[in-house]
Amino acid sequence: MAFVRWRGASAPRLATVWEAGHPRQVLLAHRHGECSAAGALREALDAQYPALRIDWAAMDRALAVGPPGRPALTPAARTWAETAHDLRTWALTTDLPGDRGALESAASVLSRWAARPVAPAP
């Protein structure tokens, strides 16, 4: 199972794998300022670790919430984070490169909005 472990402002994505009967943590990716996993990252990790179950929605929620001690997400920010996750998921299902790029761009905007300490005015 994959998870996010906050260390200050850093949020590496990790997974616990079992080898020879012992657990070992594997670094999947660093946050790099994003509040959700881009489609290319999701595809790469799914291909690299086919036996690993990654709940991308839970991972994106953990990144959107931010580090411990940060104020809770507003309802609008939570909606933006969930919508960004859905947009990235849809981007992975389209065969049209232009649509994929547009969906990824929209998801990035919503992810940045969700991560702001103060929500932008509508």
C-alpha positions as CSV (number, residue, x, y, z in Angstrom):
1,M,0.0,0.0,0.0
2,A,1.3,3.4,-0.9
3,F,1.1,6.4,1.3
4,V,2.4,10.0,1.9
5,R,4.7,10.7,4.8
6,W,5.1,14.4,5.6
7,R,8.5,15.6,6.8
8,G,8.1,19.3,7.3
9,A,7.1,20.7,3.9
10,S,8.5,17.6,2.1
11,A,6.0,14.8,1.2
12,P,7.6,11.8,-0.3
13,R,5.3,9.1,-1.6
14,L,6.3,5.8,-0.2
15,A,5.1,2.2,-0.2
16,T,5.8,-0.8,2.0
17,V,6.8,-3.9,0.1
18,W,7.6,-7.3,1.6
19,E,10.8,-9.1,0.6
20,A,11.9,-12.4,2.0
21,G,9.3,-12.0,4.8
22,H,10.5,-8.5,5.9
23,P,8.9,-5.1,5.2
24,R,10.9,-2.5,3.3
25,Q,9.8,1.0,2.4
26,V,10.3,2.1,-1.2
27,L,10.5,5.7,-2.3
28,L,8.0,6.1,-5.2
29,A,8.4,9.8,-5.8
30,H,8.9,13.2,-4.2
31,R,6.2,15.9,-4.1
32,H,8.0,18.6,-6.1
33,G,5.4,21.2,-5.1
34,E,2.4,19.4,-6.7
35,C,-0.7,18.6,-4.7
36,S,-1.6,15.6,-6.7
37,A,0.1,13.0,-8.9
38,A,0.4,13.9,-12.6
39,G,-0.9,11.4,-15.1
40,A,2.6,10.6,-16.4
41,L,3.8,9.9,-12.8
42,R,0.8,7.7,-12.1
43,E,1.4,5.7,-15.3
44,A,5.1,5.3,-14.6
45,L,4.6,4.1,-11.1
46,D,1.9,1.7,-12.1
47,A,4.2,0.3,-14.8
48,Q,7.2,0.1,-12.5
49,Y,5.3,-1.5,-9.6
50,P,2.5,-3.6,-11.2
51,A,2.0,-5.6,-8.0
52,L,1.7,-2.5,-5.8
53,R,-1.8,-1.3,-5.0
54,I,-1.8,2.5,-5.2
55,D,-5.0,4.4,-4.2
56,W,-4.4,7.5,-6.2
57,A,-7.5,9.3,-4.8
58,A,-6.2,8.8,-1.2
59,M,-2.7,9.9,-2.2
60,D,-4.0,13.1,-3.8
61,R,-6.2,13.8,-0.8
62,A,-3.2,13.4,1.5
63,L,-1.2,15.8,-0.6
64,A,-4.0,18.4,-0.8
65,V,-4.5,18.4,3.0
66,G,-0.8,19.3,3.4
67,P,1.5,18.8,6.4
68,P,0.3,18.3,9.9
69,G,-0.6,21.5,11.6
70,R,-1.9,23.2,8.5
71,P,-5.5,24.4,8.7
72,A,-8.1,22.0,7.4
73,L,-9.1,22.4,3.7
74,T,-12.1,24.6,3.1
75,P,-15.1,22.9,1.3
76,A,-14.1,24.7,-1.9
77,A,-10.5,23.5,-1.7
78,R,-11.6,20.0,-1.0
79,T,-13.8,20.1,-4.1
80,W,-11.0,21.5,-6.2
81,A,-8.6,18.7,-5.0
82,E,-11.2,16.0,-5.8
83,T,-12.0,17.5,-9.2
84,A,-8.3,17.7,-10.0
85,H,-7.9,14.0,-9.2
86,D,-10.9,13.2,-11.5
87,L,-9.5,15.4,-14.3
88,R,-6.1,13.6,-14.1
89,T,-7.9,10.2,-14.1
90,W,-9.9,11.3,-17.2
91,A,-6.7,12.5,-18.9
92,L,-5.3,8.9,-18.6
93,T,-8.4,7.5,-20.5
94,T,-8.3,9.8,-23.5
95,D,-6.5,9.0,-26.7
96,L,-6.5,12.6,-27.9
97,P,-3.2,14.3,-26.9
98,G,-4.8,17.8,-27.0
99,D,-7.5,16.8,-24.6
100,R,-5.1,15.0,-22.3
101,G,-3.0,18.1,-22.1
102,A,-6.0,20.4,-21.4
103,L,-7.3,18.1,-18.7
104,E,-3.8,17.9,-17.1
105,S,-3.5,21.7,-17.2
106,A,-6.9,22.2,-15.6
107,A,-6.0,19.7,-12.9
108,S,-2.8,21.6,-12.2
109,V,-4.7,24.9,-11.7
110,L,-7.2,23.3,-9.4
111,S,-4.4,21.6,-7.4
112,R,-2.6,24.9,-6.9
113,W,-5.8,26.5,-5.8
114,A,-6.5,23.7,-3.3
115,A,-3.0,24.1,-1.9
116,R,-3.2,27.8,-1.3
117,P,-3.6,28.9,2.3
118,V,-6.2,31.4,1.2
119,A,-8.6,30.5,-1.6
120,P,-8.8,32.7,-4.6
121,A,-11.9,34.8,-5.1
122,P,-14.5,33.2,-7.5
